[in-house]
């Protein structure tokens, strides 16, 4: 019995290694759909031209799958960042629905490519042509990575600097970050360029954020290098937090997963 018809719309036909990929999901639930699992997840696999999986974006949809009703349409958006892997070329996106605990997959309507996975989109992975890379300059701790995962991050201190070559064109900075629950109060984060504030926001406990910060050519000025200052009003030291074991004496502010400059 068919559960739903999936559709995936990408924000662009191309994606830059290290850059963002905007995705809009749509599931048209069948009129006679079977019950969905309580722990239902959407699996999203990115495949190379040989059909080998390069990375995933498996996730729980914003509306829990157990609440999906026959005839309903479920829509939501997500942004993923293309990992820094040695591959360029055509990339297929395969999605499906599954129970996270059992791994059992549901039957969908679409282009099946095996084991109830369905090809829903294709894009080209390429290198960043203009080579405007964001550098974690001062006020950052070393890169960390979760075991068995490609996900990396760097912790800031209370004040940190992001630097990049001036593109002398309008640009947009993507900044993906979260925080620790070790600080019970909200954190105030502020980004400035010289004496000009370019963004300010609040991170509450348990909250993650993806900022899209416009930077006009005029704001970037005439210098060869642009330096953005990021300040956090509250930091913590893990060794001083009773619930955290160990002797980590670093001052930690926010945890940044991605900082990417999109040149317009």
N, C-alpha and C positions, 0 to 999 in steps of 0.2 A: 504493500500500500504506500502510495507516494505521500510524503509529509508536506513538502513545500517546493516552490520553484525559486531558486536563488538567482540574483543578479548582482554583479559588482561593477560599479562605475569608478574609474580611476580619474584623478584630477589631471593627469598628463599621460601622454603616450610614451614619455621617456622619464627615467628616474636616475638621478646622479648618485653614485656610490657615496655613502655618508650623508645623503640628503633625505628630505621628507618625501613621502608618497601618500597623498590624500586618497582615501578609499570610502566610497559610499555603498553600504550594504542594503539590500532589499530582499526580503523573503515574503513571497505570496503563499500563505498557508492554504493548503488544499481544503476544499469544502468537506471532504471525508477523511481528514488527516487523523492518524492514530494519536494516542496520548504522547506528549513529549516528556522526556525524562526530567525529574526534579533537578538533577545536576547536569542539565544539558549545556554543552559548550559548542561554539563554532570553531572548527579547525580551519586554519588558513595556511597553506603550504606554498612556497615559492620554489619553482622548479627550473632547472637549466634545460638546454636543448636536448640533453640526453634523458630527461625525465627524472634526474636526481634532485632530491630535496636539498636546498641550500640553507633556508631558514624558515621559521614559522612565526605566526602571530595568533596562536590559539587563544581564545578569550571567551568570557561569559558575556552574552549580549546585555545591553542596558535593561531591556525588559526580560526578566527571567523566562527561560524557555517553557517552563511549566505553566506559564500564564498565556502562552500563545493559543489562540482560539481558531477553530476552522473558519476559513474565509477572511481572516485578518491579514493585513499587510504590516510587516515589521520593517522599519527603516532606521538606520543610524549611520554615523560617520566615525571613522577612525583615521589616525595618522600614524604611520610607521616610518622608521628611518632605515634606509637600505644599509645593511652592515658592510663593513670594510673587508670585503672578500675578493680574491683574485679571479673575478669573472666579469666579462662584459658581453652583452648580446641579448638575444630574445629570452624573455622570462615569462613563464606561464604561472598563473595563480589558480590554485586548486582549493576549493572549499567544500565543507560538508558539515553535518550535524552529528553530534555523538554524546553519549553518556560519559562524563569524565571518569567515573569510578569503574565502569565495566569496559569502556572503549567501544561499546556497540554503536554502530553507525546507522543512521536512518536513510531510507531511500528518498532521493530527490528527483525532480524533473530537470534534465539538462544533459550536457555533454559529459557522459561518464568516462572516466579514465582509469577505472579499477578501484576495487575495495570501497565503493560508494564515496569516491572523491569525484568532484565535478569541476572541469575547467570553465572558468567564468571570465577570465581576462588575460591579456598579454601586453607586456610593455618591454621597452628596451632599456637595459641597464648600461650606463656609460660612465666614463670618467668625467670629473668636473673640468670643463674646458677652460674656464677663466682662472682657475687655480687661486681663488681667494679663500684661503683656509683660516679658520679661527684658531688662535693659539691661546692656551691656558697659561698666562704669563706669570704674574705674581699672586701670592695669596691662595695657592691651590695645593692640595696634597696629591700624592702619586695616584696614578690610574689603578682602579680596582676592577675585578671581574668576578662574577658569580661562577662557582665551579660547575662545569658542564654546560655553560651558557656563553653566548657571544655578547651578552649585555655587559657594558662597561660604564663606569662613572668616575667622577672626581668630586671630592668634598671640597667646599670652599672654607675659608676662615671667615672672620667677620668682615673682611674687606679683600676683594680679589679683582684681578684685571683680566679682561678678554681683549686680545689684540688681533688685528688683521690688516692686510694691505689695503690702502684706500682704493676702491674701485672707481671713484670719481663718477659714480652713477647712483641713481636711487637703488636702495637695497632693502632687504627684510631679514632680520635676524630671528631664526627659530631657536628657542631656548627651552629645552625639556628638563624639568627638575622636580624634585620632591624634597621632603624633610623628614626628620626623625620625630617619633612620638616622645622622645626623651624630654622635649620641652613642651609642657602642657599648654602654654600660651601661643597664640598665633604669632608668626614671624612676619615682620615687615621687610620686604625686599625692594631695593631701589637701584636703578641703573642710571648712570650719568655719563655724559660725554663733555668733559670740561666742567663748566658750571651749568650745563643744560641737562635737565632731567628728561630721559627718553622713555622710561617706564617705571612704574611703582605699583606694587601689588602685595596682597596678603596671602600667606600660606597657612592654612589651619591644620591642626593635627589630623593625620590620616589623609591629607590632601596632596595630590600631584597636579602639575600644571604644565601646559605647553603654551608658551608665549610666542606670539608673532609680532615682532616689534619693527615698525616701519622706520627706516633711516634714509632721509632724503640726501641727495648729493650735496645740497647746501649745508646741511647739518654736519656732514662728514668733513667738510672743510677742504683745505688745500694741502695738508700734510701727507707724506707718503704712507704713514702708518696711523691707524685709528686705534685708540685705546678706550675701552669702555670700563668704567668702574662699577663694580657691584658691591653693595653693602647690605649686611643683614643685621638687624637690630638685636637679635638674640642668638647666642651660640651656646654650645655645651661641650664638656669634656667627658667622654664615655667612662673613664676611670672614676669619675666622681658621681656617677649615677648608680644608685644601689641595685637597680634591676639589671645592670649590664656587668657581666663578669669580665675580668681581664684587666690589663694595665695600659689601655690605650689612652695616652695623655694628650692626644691632639685636640686642638680647638676646632670644632666642626660647626659649620653654618648650614648650608643647603647642599644637596647632592645633585649634581648636574650630569645628565646622561648624554645630552646632545647640545652642541652649539654650532649652528650652521648658517652661513650667510648666503642668501639667495640674491643674486644681482639681477636687477630688472633690465 
